Amino acid sequence: MSDSEIQARVAATRKELENTLDAIEDKLNVPKQVGKLTKKAEASFDKNPVPWLAGGAAVAVGIVSLVAWALSSDD
């Protein structure tokens, strides 16, 4: 293997390592991931809000039920 071939392989390996580290950094960047998730949720809500509203109503009913149960229990 010639010196220029070795240099080319080293450069390619460095570039691959750089890309891998960038991808890992992107995945571990929590604020960036939260931003992506928020945008995805907003797009989903804008497309069809009914499931989001139904889910919110179900959570509200569950919380009210738990509070009512806690207040009426004989503990």
C-alpha positions as CSV (number, residue, x, y, z in Angstrom):
1,M,0.0,0.0,0.0
2,S,1.5,3.3,-1.0
3,D,1.8,6.4,1.2
4,S,-0.9,8.2,-0.7
5,E,-3.3,5.3,-0.3
6,I,-2.7,5.2,3.4
7,Q,-3.3,9.0,3.6
8,A,-6.5,8.6,1.7
9,R,-7.7,5.8,4.0
10,V,-6.8,7.9,7.1
11,A,-8.7,10.9,5.8
12,A,-11.7,8.7,4.9
13,T,-11.6,7.2,8.4
14,R,-11.4,10.6,10.1
15,K,-14.3,11.8,8.1
16,E,-16.4,8.8,9.0
17,L,-15.5,9.2,12.7
18,E,-16.4,12.9,12.5
19,N,-19.8,12.0,11.0
20,T,-20.4,9.4,13.7
21,L,-19.5,11.8,16.5
22,D,-21.7,14.4,15.0
23,A,-24.6,12.0,14.9
24,I,-24.0,10.9,18.5
25,E,-23.9,14.5,19.6
26,D,-27.1,15.3,17.8
27,K,-28.9,12.3,19.5
28,L,-27.6,13.3,23.0
29,N,-28.5,17.0,22.6
30,V,-31.7,17.0,24.7
31,P,-32.8,20.6,24.0
32,K,-32.5,19.9,20.2
33,Q,-34.4,16.6,20.5
34,V,-37.2,18.3,22.6
35,G,-37.4,21.0,19.9
36,K,-37.8,18.3,17.2
37,L,-40.4,16.5,19.2
38,T,-42.3,19.7,19.9
39,K,-42.4,20.6,16.2
40,K,-43.6,17.1,15.4
41,A,-46.4,17.3,18.0
42,E,-47.4,20.8,16.8
43,A,-47.6,19.5,13.2
44,S,-49.7,16.5,14.3
45,F,-52.0,18.8,16.3
46,D,-52.4,21.2,13.3
47,K,-53.1,18.2,11.0
48,N,-55.8,16.6,13.3
49,P,-56.5,18.0,16.8
50,V,-59.2,15.6,17.7
51,P,-57.0,12.8,19.2
52,W,-55.0,15.5,21.1
53,L,-58.2,17.0,22.5
54,A,-59.7,13.5,23.3
55,G,-56.4,12.6,25.1
56,G,-56.4,15.8,27.1
57,A,-60.0,15.3,28.1
58,A,-59.2,11.7,29.2
59,V,-56.3,12.9,31.3
60,A,-58.5,15.6,32.9
61,V,-61.3,13.0,33.7
62,G,-58.6,10.8,35.2
63,I,-57.2,13.5,37.4
64,V,-60.7,14.6,38.5
65,S,-61.6,11.0,39.3
66,L,-58.4,10.5,41.4
67,V,-59.0,13.7,43.3
68,A,-62.7,12.8,44.0
69,W,-61.6,9.3,45.1
70,A,-59.0,10.7,47.4
71,L,-61.4,13.1,48.9
72,S,-64.1,10.5,49.4
73,S,-62.0,7.7,50.8
74,D,-62.0,6.9,54.5
75,D,-58.3,6.8,55.2
